[in-house]
Amino acid sequence: MAIDRDQRFRAMAIRGKYQRLYRHLRGLQAREWRTSFGEIEAIIGFELPASARLHRPWWANQRRGAGHSQALAWSVAGWETAEVDMDAEELLFRRKRHRPVARLPLEEAWPVHPTAVWPQGLSLRREDLYEERL
């Protein structure tokens, strides 16, 4: 299911308002890209909204595709924003670091219990269920 969701987010980024930013970031070979708001406007072909210049949260990174179309564009492209300087209208994009997924042994993730063995300490007696605890 996660693959299907990732594919949907990618399709949204490719067709979305910030598709040119998405494509530009996908084409970069560097690990970091320092840029200006004006350069981003030249890439996307239109002026950034006033909120991009007034509110730092406009440049916030968001998880798993939830949120704004601009964040979806750079996130799905594999980038995140860093060092946003609202006064100078500059920012740094960095490639996302892929975090290794912790893998648990199957026995730890799904403990084995022999069938037909009642777990120790488990009782369904009425007295035990409604016992007042101090």
N, CA, C and O atoms as a GROMACS GRO file, in nm:
protein
  536
    1MET      N    1   0.081  -0.120   0.000
    1MET     CA    2   0.000   0.000   0.000
    1MET      C    3   0.086   0.127   0.000
    1MET      O    4   0.051   0.226  -0.064
    2ALA      N    5   0.199   0.124   0.073
    2ALA     CA    6   0.286   0.241   0.080
    2ALA      C    7   0.342   0.275  -0.058
    2ALA      O    8   0.357   0.393  -0.091
    3ILE      N    9   0.372   0.176  -0.137
    3ILE     CA   10   0.424   0.201  -0.271
    3ILE      C   11   0.319   0.274  -0.354
    3ILE      O   12   0.351   0.369  -0.425
    4ASP      N   13   0.196   0.228  -0.346
    4ASP     CA   14   0.088   0.293  -0.418
    4ASP      C   15   0.074   0.439  -0.374
    4ASP      O   16   0.055   0.528  -0.457
    5ARG      N   17   0.085   0.463  -0.245
    5ARG     CA   18   0.075   0.600  -0.191
    5ARG      C   19   0.191   0.686  -0.242
    5ARG      O   20   0.170   0.800  -0.283
    6ASP      N   21   0.312   0.632  -0.240
    6ASP     CA   22   0.428   0.706  -0.291
    6ASP      C   23   0.411   0.738  -0.439
    6ASP      O   24   0.447   0.847  -0.484
    7GLN      N   25   0.358   0.645  -0.514
    7GLN     CA   26   0.336   0.669  -0.657
    7GLN      C   27   0.232   0.779  -0.678
    7GLN      O   28   0.244   0.860  -0.770
    8ARG      N   29   0.131   0.782  -0.594
    8ARG     CA   30   0.030   0.888  -0.604
    8ARG      C   31   0.090   1.024  -0.572
    8ARG      O   32   0.061   1.122  -0.641
    9PHE      N   33   0.174   1.031  -0.470
    9PHE     CA   34   0.238   1.158  -0.436
    9PHE      C   35   0.329   1.204  -0.549
    9PHE      O   36   0.334   1.323  -0.580
   10ARG      N   37   0.401   1.111  -0.610
   10ARG     CA   38   0.489   1.145  -0.721
   10ARG      C   39   0.407   1.198  -0.838
   10ARG      O   40   0.445   1.297  -0.902
   11ALA      N   41   0.296   1.134  -0.867
   11ALA     CA   42   0.208   1.179  -0.976
   11ALA      C   43   0.154   1.319  -0.947
   11ALA      O   44   0.143   1.401  -1.038
   12MET      N   45   0.121   1.345  -0.820
   12MET     CA   46   0.072   1.479  -0.783
   12MET      C   47   0.181   1.584  -0.802
   12MET      O   48   0.153   1.694  -0.849
   13ALA      N   49   0.306   1.550  -0.766
   13ALA     CA   50   0.417   1.644  -0.781
   13ALA      C   51   0.447   1.671  -0.928
   13ALA      O   52   0.477   1.784  -0.966
   14ILE      N   53   0.438   1.569  -1.010
   14ILE     CA   54   0.465   1.583  -1.153
   14ILE      C   55   0.361   1.670  -1.222
   14ILE      O   56   0.394   1.746  -1.313
   15ARG      N   57   0.235   1.661  -1.179
   15ARG     CA   58   0.127   1.738  -1.242
   15ARG      C   59   0.096   1.868  -1.169
   15ARG      O   60   0.021   1.951  -1.219
   16GLY      N   61   0.154   1.887  -1.051
   16GLY     CA   62   0.116   1.999  -0.966
   16GLY      C   63   0.170   2.134  -1.009
   16GLY      O   64   0.244   2.146  -1.107
   17LYS      N   65   0.132   2.233  -0.935
   17LYS     CA   66   0.169   2.372  -0.962
   17LYS      C   67   0.320   2.392  -0.959
   17LYS      O   68   0.373   2.475  -1.032
   18TYR      N   69   0.390   2.317  -0.875
   18TYR     CA   70   0.535   2.331  -0.860
   18TYR      C   71   0.611   2.219  -0.931
   18TYR      O   72   0.719   2.178  -0.888
   19GLN      N   73   0.553   2.170  -1.041
   19GLN     CA   74   0.616   2.061  -1.115
   19GLN      C   75   0.753   2.098  -1.170
   19GLN      O   76   0.841   2.012  -1.178
   20ARG      N   77   0.773   2.224  -1.206
   20ARG     CA   78   0.905   2.264  -1.260
   20ARG      C   79   1.011   2.261  -1.151
   20ARG      O   80   1.127   2.227  -1.178
   21LEU      N   81   0.974   2.296  -1.030
   21LEU     CA   82   1.068   2.286  -0.917
   21LEU      C   83   1.100   2.140  -0.891
   21LEU      O   84   1.216   2.104  -0.869
   22TYR      N   85   1.000   2.055  -0.893
   22TYR     CA   86   1.020   1.911  -0.875
   22TYR      C   87   1.119   1.858  -0.978
   22TYR      O   88   1.215   1.789  -0.942
   23ARG      N   89   1.098   1.890  -1.105
   23ARG     CA   90   1.185   1.841  -1.213
   23ARG      C   91   1.326   1.897  -1.200
   23ARG      O   92   1.424   1.827  -1.225
   24HIS      N   93   1.336   2.023  -1.162
   24HIS     CA   94   1.468   2.084  -1.144
   24HIS      C   95   1.546   2.012  -1.034
   24HIS      O   96   1.663   1.978  -1.052
   25LEU      N   97   1.481   1.990  -0.922
   25LEU     CA   98   1.548   1.923  -0.811
   25LEU      C   99   1.585   1.780  -0.846
   25LEU      O  100   1.691   1.731  -0.806
   26ARG      N  101   1.498   1.712  -0.919
   26ARG     CA  102   1.528   1.574  -0.960
   26ARG      C  103   1.652   1.568  -1.050
   26ARG      O  104   1.725   1.470  -1.051
   27GLY      N  105   1.674   1.676  -1.128
   27GLY     CA  106   1.786   1.678  -1.220
   27GLY      C  107   1.919   1.719  -1.158
   27GLY      O  108   2.023   1.703  -1.221
   28LEU      N  109   1.917   1.772  -1.038
   28LEU     CA  110   2.041   1.816  -0.974
   28LEU      C  111   2.124   1.697  -0.927
   28LEU      O  112   2.070   1.598  -0.878
   29GLN      N  113   2.255   1.709  -0.943
   29GLN     CA  114   2.345   1.603  -0.899
   29GLN      C  115   2.407   1.632  -0.762
   29GLN      O  116   2.456   1.542  -0.695
   30ALA      N  117   2.404   1.758  -0.721
   30ALA     CA  118   2.467   1.798  -0.596
   30ALA      C  119   2.388   1.748  -0.475
   30ALA      O  120   2.273   1.708  -0.486
   31ARG      N  121   2.453   1.751  -0.358
   31ARG     CA  122   2.386   1.714  -0.233
   31ARG      C  123   2.314   1.834  -0.173
   31ARG      O  124   2.218   1.817  -0.097
   32GLU      N  125   2.359   1.954  -0.207
   32GLU     CA  126   2.299   2.077  -0.157
   32GLU      C  127   2.282   2.175  -0.271
   32GLU      O  128   2.356   2.173  -0.369
   33TRP      N  129   2.182   2.260  -0.257
   33TRP     CA  130   2.158   2.364  -0.356
   33TRP      C  131   2.117   2.490  -0.284
   33TRP      O  132   2.007   2.499  -0.229
   34ARG      N  133   2.206   2.588  -0.283
   34ARG     CA  134   2.176   2.719  -0.224
   34ARG      C  135   2.116   2.806  -0.334
   34ARG      O  136   2.172   2.819  -0.442
   35THR      N  137   2.001   2.864  -0.303
   35THR     CA  138   1.928   2.939  -0.405
   35THR      C  139   1.856   3.057  -0.343
   35THR      O  140   1.856   3.076  -0.222
   36SER      N  141   1.795   3.136  -0.429
   36SER     CA  142   1.718   3.252  -0.384
   36SER      C  143   1.572   3.234  -0.424
   36SER      O  144   1.539   3.152  -0.509
   37PHE      N  145   1.487   3.310  -0.360
   37PHE     CA  146   1.346   3.306  -0.396
   37PHE      C  147   1.328   3.346  -0.544
   37PHE      O  148   1.246   3.287  -0.614
   38GLY      N  149   1.406   3.444  -0.588
   38GLY     CA  150   1.398   3.488  -0.727
   38GLY      C  151   1.437   3.379  -0.826
   38GLY      O  152   1.375   3.365  -0.931
   39GLU      N  153   1.539   3.302  -0.792
   39GLU     CA  154   1.581   3.192  -0.880
   39GLU      C  155   1.473   3.084  -0.886
   39GLU      O  156   1.449   3.026  -0.991
   40ILE      N  157   1.410   3.058  -0.775
   40ILE     CA  158   1.300   2.962  -0.774
   40ILE      C  159   1.186   3.012  -0.861
   40ILE      O  160   1.125   2.935  -0.936
   41GLU      N  161   1.156   3.141  -0.852
   41GLU     CA  162   1.051   3.199  -0.937
   41GLU      C  163   1.085   3.186  -1.085
   41GLU      O  164   0.997   3.160  -1.168
   42ALA      N  165   1.213   3.203  -1.119
   42ALA     CA  166   1.254   3.186  -1.259
   42ALA      C  167   1.235   3.042  -1.304
   42ALA      O  168   1.199   3.017  -1.419
   43ILE      N  169   1.258   2.948  -1.216
   43ILE     CA  170   1.243   2.806  -1.250
   43ILE      C  171   1.096   2.769  -1.266
   43ILE      O  172   1.058   2.703  -1.363
   44ILE      N  173   1.012   2.812  -1.172
   44ILE     CA  174   0.872   2.771  -1.175
   44ILE      C  175   0.789   2.852  -1.275
   44ILE      O  176   0.682   2.808  -1.318
   45GLY      N  177   0.838   2.971  -1.312
   45GLY     CA  178   0.769   3.049  -1.413
   45GLY      C  179   0.660   3.141  -1.362
   45GLY      O  180   0.581   3.193  -1.441
   46PHE      N  181   0.653   3.162  -1.233
   46PHE     CA  182   0.556   3.256  -1.176
   46PHE      C  183   0.609   3.305  -1.040
   46PHE      O  184   0.702   3.248  -0.984
   47GLU      N  185   0.548   3.410  -0.991
   47GLU     CA  186   0.590   3.470  -0.865
   47GLU      C  187   0.541   3.387  -0.746
   47GLU      O  188   0.428   3.339  -0.744
   48LEU      N  189   0.629   3.370  -0.649
   48LEU     CA  190   0.589   3.301  -0.527
   48LEU      C  191   0.479   3.380  -0.457
   48LEU      O  192   0.474   3.502  -0.470
   49PRO      N  193   0.393   3.313  -0.384
   49PRO     CA  194   0.290   3.388  -0.312
   49PRO      C  195   0.352   3.474  -0.202
   49PRO      O  196   0.463   3.448  -0.156
   50ALA      N  197   0.280   3.577  -0.161
   50ALA     CA  198   0.330   3.667  -0.056
   50ALA      C  199   0.365   3.591   0.071
   50ALA      O  200   0.458   3.628   0.142
   51SER      N  201   0.290   3.486   0.101
   51SER     CA  202   0.315   3.408   0.223
   51SER      C  203   0.454   3.344   0.223
   51SER      O  204   0.509   3.320   0.330
   52ALA      N  205   0.511   3.317   0.106
   52ALA     CA  206   0.646   3.261   0.099
   52ALA      C  207   0.750   3.360   0.149
   52ALA      O  208   0.855   3.321   0.199
   53ARG      N  209   0.721   3.488   0.134
   53ARG     CA  210   0.814   3.592   0.180
   53ARG      C  211   0.783   3.641   0.321
   53ARG      O  212   0.868   3.702   0.386
   54LEU      N  213   0.662   3.613   0.369
   54LEU     CA  214   0.621   3.665   0.499
   54LEU      C  215   0.623   3.561   0.610
   54LEU      O  216   0.645   3.596   0.726
   55HIS      N  217   0.602   3.436   0.577
   55HIS     CA  218   0.585   3.333   0.679
   55HIS      C  219   0.684   3.218   0.660
   55HIS      O  220   0.681   3.149   0.558
   56ARG      N  221   0.769   3.199   0.757
   56ARG     CA  222   0.869   3.092   0.751
   56ARG      C  223   0.805   2.953   0.733
   56ARG      O  224   0.862   2.869   0.664
   57PRO      N  225   0.688   2.927   0.793
   57PRO     CA  226   0.628   2.794   0.775
   57PRO      C  227   0.596   2.756   0.631
   57PRO      O  228   0.578   2.638   0.601
   58TRP      N  229   0.588   2.852   0.541
   58TRP     CA  230   0.564   2.820   0.400
   58TRP      C  231   0.674   2.728   0.348
   58TRP      O  232   0.651   2.647   0.259
   59TRP      N  233   0.795   2.742   0.403
   59TRP     CA  234   0.911   2.664   0.360
   59TRP      C  235   0.932   2.537   0.442
   59TRP      O  236   1.033   2.469   0.428
   60ALA      N  237   0.836   2.506   0.528
   60ALA     CA  238   0.851   2.390   0.616
   60ALA      C  239   0.849   2.259   0.539
   60ALA      O  240   0.779   2.244   0.439
   61ASN      N  241   0.927   2.164   0.588
   61ASN     CA  242   0.925   2.029   0.533
   61ASN      C  243   0.810   1.954   0.596
   61ASN      O  244   0.782   1.970   0.715
   62GLN      N  245   0.743   1.873   0.517
   62GLN     CA  246   0.630   1.798   0.568
   62GLN      C  247   0.650   1.651   0.539
   62GLN      O  248   0.714   1.614   0.441
   63ARG      N  249   0.595   1.570   0.624
   63ARG     CA  250   0.616   1.426   0.613
   63ARG      C  251   0.510   1.358   0.529
   63ARG      O  252   0.393   1.394   0.530
   64ARG      N  253   0.557   1.257   0.455
   64ARG     CA  254   0.470   1.164   0.383
   64ARG      C  255   0.370   1.230   0.290
   64ARG      O  256   0.259   1.180   0.272
   65GLY      N  257   0.409   1.342   0.231
   65GLY     CA  258   0.325   1.401   0.129
   65GLY      C  259   0.208   1.480   0.179
   65GLY      O  260   0.136   1.541   0.099
   66ALA      N  261   0.186   1.482   0.309
   66ALA     CA  262   0.073   1.559   0.362
   66ALA      C  263   0.108   1.706   0.358
   66ALA      O  264   0.221   1.744   0.391
   67GLY      N  265   0.016   1.789   0.319
   67GLY     CA  266   0.039   1.931   0.328
   67GLY      C  267   0.035   2.005   0.197
   67GLY      O  268  -0.048   1.976   0.110
   68HIS      N  269   0.124   2.102   0.184
   68HIS     CA  270   0.121   2.197   0.074
   68HIS      C  271   0.190   2.146  -0.052
   68HIS      O  272   0.282   2.064  -0.046
   69SER      N  273   0.145   2.198  -0.166
   69SER     CA  274   0.197   2.150  -0.294
   69SER      C  275   0.345   2.180  -0.313
   69SER      O  276   0.417   2.101  -0.375
   70GLN      N  277   0.393   2.295  -0.261
   70GLN     CA  278   0.535   2.325  -0.276
   70GLN      C  279   0.621   2.227  -0.197
   70GLN      O  280   0.724   2.182  -0.246
   71ALA      N  281   0.579   2.195  -0.075
   71ALA     CA  282   0.654   2.100   0.008
   71ALA      C  283   0.649   1.960  -0.054
   71ALA      O  284   0.746   1.885  -0.046
   72LEU      N  285   0.537   1.925  -0.114
   72LEU     CA  286   0.525   1.796  -0.181
   72LEU      C  287   0.625   1.788  -0.297
   72LEU      O  288   0.687   1.684  -0.318
   73ALA      N  289   0.641   1.898  -0.371
   73ALA     CA  290   0.732   1.898  -0.485
   73ALA      C  291   0.875   1.868  -0.443
   73ALA      O  292   0.940   1.781  -0.503
   74TRP      N  293   0.926   1.938  -0.341
   74TRP     CA  294   1.066   1.911  -0.304
   74TRP      C  295   1.081   1.783  -0.224
   74TRP      O  296   1.185   1.718  -0.231
   75SER      N  297   0.981   1.746  -0.149
   75SER     CA  298   0.990   1.624  -0.070
   75SER      C  299   0.993   1.499  -0.158
   75SER      O  300   1.077   1.412  -0.140
   76VAL      N  301   0.900   1.492  -0.253
   76VAL     CA  302   0.893   1.377  -0.343
   76VAL      C  303   1.017   1.372  -0.432
   76VAL      O  304   1.058   1.263  -0.474
   77ALA      N  305   1.076   1.487  -0.462
   77ALA     CA  306   1.198   1.490  -0.541
   77ALA      C  307   1.320   1.443  -0.461
   77ALA      O  308   1.427   1.422  -0.518
   78GLY      N  309   1.302   1.426  -0.330
   78GLY     CA  310   1.411   1.375  -0.246
   78GLY      C  311   1.490   1.484  -0.175
   78GLY      O  312   1.603   1.460  -0.134
   79TRP      N  313   1.431   1.601  -0.159
   79TRP     CA  314   1.500   1.714  -0.098
   79TRP      C  315   1.422   1.766   0.022
   79TRP      O  316   1.304   1.735   0.040
   80GLU      N  317   1.491   1.845   0.105
   80GLU     CA  318   1.427   1.915   0.215
   80GLU      C  319   1.489   2.054   0.227
   80GLU      O  320   1.603   2.076   0.186
   81THR      N  321   1.414   2.146   0.284
   81THR     CA  322   1.465   2.282   0.300
   81THR      C  323   1.547   2.292   0.427
   81THR      O  324   1.524   2.220   0.524
   82ALA      N  325   1.644   2.385   0.425
   82ALA     CA  326   1.729   2.411   0.541
   82ALA      C  327   1.780   2.554   0.530
   82ALA      O  328   1.789   2.610   0.421
   83GLU      N  329   1.812   2.610   0.643
   83GLU     CA  330   1.872   2.744   0.647
   83GLU      C  331   1.794   2.846   0.565
   83GLU      O  332   1.850   2.911   0.477
   84VAL      N  333   1.668   2.860   0.592
   84VAL     CA  334   1.585   2.958   0.522
   84VAL      C  335   1.610   3.096   0.584
   84VAL      O  336   1.586   3.117   0.702
   85ASP      N  337   1.657   3.188   0.501
   85ASP     CA  338   1.683   3.326   0.544
   85ASP      C  339   1.575   3.414   0.483
   85ASP      O  340   1.582   3.451   0.365
   86MET      N  341   1.475   3.447   0.563
   86MET     CA  342   1.361   3.524   0.512
   86MET      C  343   1.401   3.666   0.473
   86MET      O  344   1.347   3.720   0.376
   87ASP      N  345   1.495   3.728   0.545
   87ASP     CA  346   1.537   3.865   0.514
   87ASP      C  347   1.612   3.872   0.382
   87ASP      O  348   1.587   3.960   0.300
   88ALA      N  349   1.705   3.779   0.361
   88ALA     CA  350   1.784   3.777   0.237
   88ALA      C  351   1.711   3.706   0.123
   88ALA      O  352   1.756   3.708   0.008
   89GLU      N  353   1.598   3.642   0.155
   89GLU     CA  354   1.521   3.565   0.058
   89GLU      C  355   1.608   3.458  -0.008
   89GLU      O  356   1.614   3.447  -0.131
   90GLU      N  357   1.676   3.381   0.076
   90GLU     CA  358   1.762   3.271   0.031
   90GLU      C  359   1.736   3.149   0.117
   90GLU      O  360   1.692   3.158   0.232
   91LEU      N  361   1.765   3.035   0.058
   91LEU     CA  362   1.753   2.912   0.135
   91LEU      C  363   1.845   2.806   0.079
   91LEU      O  364   1.903   2.820  -0.029
   92LEU      N  365   1.858   2.701   0.155
   92LEU     CA  366   1.941   2.588   0.116
   92LEU      C  367   1.852   2.466   0.108
   92LEU      O  368   1.779   2.435   0.203
   93PHE      N  369   1.858   2.396  -0.004
   93PHE     CA  370   1.793   2.266  -0.017
   93PHE      C  371   1.900   2.160   0.005
   93PHE      O  372   2.012   2.172  -0.044
   94ARG      N  373   1.865   2.057   0.078
   94ARG     CA  374   1.956   1.943   0.101
   94ARG      C  375   1.884   1.816   0.061
   94ARG      O  376   1.763   1.801   0.078
   95ARG      N  377   1.962   1.723   0.007
   95ARG     CA  378   1.905   1.592  -0.022
   95ARG      C  379   1.867   1.525   0.110
   95ARG      O  380   1.938   1.537   0.209
   96LYS      N  381   1.755   1.456   0.108
   96LYS     CA  382   1.712   1.384   0.227
   96LYS      C  383   1.807   1.269   0.254
   96LYS      O  384   1.858   1.206   0.162
   97ARG      N  385   1.830   1.244   0.379
   97ARG     CA  386   1.910   1.129   0.417
   97ARG      C  387   1.817   1.010   0.433
   97ARG      O  388   1.712   1.018   0.497
   98HIS      N  389   1.856   0.903   0.374
   98HIS     CA  390   1.776   0.781   0.387
   98HIS      C  391   1.814   0.714   0.517
   98HIS      O  392   1.929   0.675   0.537
   99ARG      N  393   1.717   0.703   0.604
   99ARG     CA  394   1.740   0.640   0.733
   99ARG      C  395   1.715   0.491   0.720
   99ARG      O  396   1.611   0.449   0.668
  100PRO      N  397   1.810   0.412   0.768
  100PRO     CA  398   1.788   0.267   0.758
  100PRO      C  399   1.669   0.225   0.846
  100PRO      O  400   1.647   0.278   0.955
  101VAL      N  401   1.595   0.132   0.795
  101VAL     CA  402   1.480   0.081   0.868
  101VAL      C  403   1.527  -0.024   0.967
  101VAL      O  404   1.597  -0.118   0.931
  102ALA      N  405   1.488  -0.006   1.092
  102ALA     CA  406   1.526  -0.104   1.194
  102ALA      C  407   1.450  -0.234   1.167
  102ALA      O  408   1.327  -0.234   1.155
  103ARG      N  409   1.522  -0.340   1.160
  103ARG     CA  410   1.460  -0.470   1.134
  103ARG      C  411   1.467  -0.553   1.263
  103ARG      O  412   1.574  -0.577   1.319
  104LEU      N  413   1.352  -0.596   1.307
  104LEU     CA  414   1.343  -0.679   1.426
  104LEU      C  415   1.338  -0.825   1.385
  104LEU      O  416   1.281  -0.860   1.281
  105PRO      N  417   1.397  -0.911   1.467
  105PRO     CA  418   1.379  -1.053   1.440
  105PRO      C  419   1.230  -1.088   1.450
  105PRO      O  420   1.158  -1.029   1.531
  106LEU      N  421   1.184  -1.180   1.370
  106LEU     CA  422   1.044  -1.217   1.367
  106LEU      C  423   0.994  -1.256   1.506
  106LEU      O  424   0.882  -1.222   1.544
  107GLU      N  425   1.076  -1.328   1.582
  107GLU     CA  426   1.036  -1.373   1.715
  107GLU      C  427   1.009  -1.255   1.809
  107GLU      O  428   0.925  -1.264   1.898
  108GLU      N  429   1.082  -1.145   1.788
  108GLU     CA  430   1.063  -1.028   1.872
  108GLU      C  431   0.941  -0.947   1.828
  108GLU      O  432   0.866  -0.896   1.912
  109ALA      N  433   0.921  -0.936   1.699
  109ALA     CA  434   0.808  -0.861   1.648
  109ALA      C  435   0.677  -0.935   1.667
  109ALA      O  436   0.573  -0.873   1.690
  110TRP      N  437   0.681  -1.066   1.657
  110TRP     CA  438   0.561  -1.147   1.669
  110TRP      C  439   0.596  -1.269   1.754
  110TRP      O  440   0.629  -1.376   1.701
  111PRO      N  441   0.589  -1.254   1.887
  111PRO     CA  442   0.632  -1.364   1.975
  111PRO      C  443   0.549  -1.490   1.953
  111PRO      O  444   0.429  -1.483   1.927
  112VAL      N  445   0.615  -1.602   1.965
  112VAL     CA  446   0.550  -1.730   1.946
  112VAL      C  447   0.495  -1.778   2.079
  112VAL      O  448   0.566  -1.783   2.179
  113HIS      N  449   0.367  -1.814   2.079
  113HIS     CA  450   0.304  -1.874   2.197
  113HIS      C  451   0.250  -2.009   2.154
  113HIS      O  452   0.179  -2.020   2.054
  114PRO      N  453   0.283  -2.110   2.230
  114PRO     CA  454   0.231  -2.242   2.194
  114PRO      C  455   0.078  -2.241   2.196
  114PRO      O  456   0.016  -2.175   2.280
  115THR      N  457   0.020  -2.313   2.104
  115THR     CA  458  -0.127  -2.319   2.100
  115THR      C  459  -0.180  -2.396   2.218
  115THR      O  460  -0.114  -2.486   2.272
  116ALA      N  461  -0.299  -2.360   2.258
  116ALA     CA  462  -0.370  -2.426   2.367
  116ALA      C  463  -0.302  -2.409   2.502
  116ALA      O  464  -0.330  -2.485   2.595
  117VAL      N  465  -0.216  -2.312   2.514
  117VAL     CA  466  -0.154  -2.284   2.644
  117VAL      C  467  -0.202  -2.147   2.688
  117VAL      O  468  -0.183  -2.047   2.619
  118TRP      N  469  -0.264  -2.143   2.804
  118TRP     CA  470  -0.316  -2.018   2.859
  118TRP      C  471  -0.200  -1.936   2.913
  118TRP      O  472  -0.121  -1.988   2.992
  119PRO      N  473  -0.187  -1.807   2.872
  119PRO     CA  474  -0.076  -1.725   2.921
  119PRO      C  475  -0.076  -1.714   3.074
  119PRO      O  476  -0.181  -1.696   3.136
  120GLN      N  477   0.040  -1.726   3.132
  120GLN     CA  478   0.054  -1.722   3.277
  120GLN      C  479   0.005  -1.588   3.331
  120GLN      O  480   0.039  -1.482   3.276
  121GLY      N  481  -0.072  -1.592   3.437
  121GLY     CA  482  -0.121  -1.471   3.501
  121GLY      C  483  -0.249  -1.416   3.442
  121GLY      O  484  -0.304  -1.320   3.496
  122LEU      N  485  -0.298  -1.472   3.334
  122LEU     CA  486  -0.421  -1.424   3.272
  122LEU      C  487  -0.540  -1.500   3.330
  122LEU      O  488  -0.542  -1.623   3.332
  123SER      N  489  -0.635  -1.425   3.377
  123SER     CA  490  -0.753  -1.486   3.436
  123SER      C  491  -0.876  -1.414   3.384
  123SER      O  492  -0.876  -1.291   3.369
  124LEU      N  493  -0.979  -1.488   3.358
  124LEU     CA  494  -1.106  -1.430   3.314
  124LEU      C  495  -1.214  -1.449   3.421
  124LEU      O  496  -1.333  -1.434   3.394
  125ARG      N  497  -1.172  -1.483   3.540
  125ARG     CA  498  -1.269  -1.497   3.649
  125ARG      C  499  -1.325  -1.361   3.684
  125ARG      O  500  -1.254  -1.261   3.685
  126ARG      N  501  -1.454  -1.358   3.713
  126ARG     CA  502  -1.523  -1.234   3.746
  126ARG      C  503  -1.454  -1.161   3.861
  126ARG      O  504  -1.437  -1.039   3.857
  127GLU      N  505  -1.414  -1.235   3.961
  127GLU     CA  506  -1.348  -1.175   4.078
  127GLU      C  507  -1.217  -1.106   4.038
  127GLU      O  508  -1.184  -1.000   4.090
  128ASP      N  509  -1.144  -1.167   3.944
  128ASP     CA  510  -1.017  -1.108   3.902
  128ASP      C  511  -1.038  -0.987   3.810
  128ASP      O  512  -0.962  -0.891   3.815
  129LEU      N  513  -1.143  -0.991   3.728
  129LEU     CA  514  -1.168  -0.881   3.636
  129LEU      C  515  -1.212  -0.755   3.710
  129LEU      O  516  -1.175  -0.644   3.672
  130TYR      N  517  -1.292  -0.773   3.815
  130TYR     CA  518  -1.347  -0.656   3.885
  130TYR      C  519  -1.281  -0.631   4.021
  130TYR      O  520  -1.334  -0.558   4.105
  131GLU      N  521  -1.166  -0.690   4.038
  131GLU     CA  522  -1.093  -0.672   4.165
  131GLU      C  523  -1.052  -0.525   4.178
  131GLU      O  524  -0.998  -0.467   4.085
  132GLU      N  525  -1.078  -0.468   4.294
  132GLU     CA  526  -1.035  -0.330   4.317
  132GLU      C  527  -0.886  -0.330   4.345
  132GLU      O  528  -0.836  -0.410   4.424
  133ARG      N  529  -0.820  -0.242   4.280
  133ARG     CA  530  -0.674  -0.234   4.298
  133ARG      C  531  -0.639  -0.109   4.376
  133ARG      O  532  -0.696  -0.002   4.353
  134LEU      N  533  -0.545  -0.124   4.467
  134LEU     CA  534  -0.503  -0.010   4.549
  134LEU      C  535  -0.389   0.063   4.488
  134LEU      O  536  -0.342   0.162   4.544
   0.00000   0.00000   0.00000
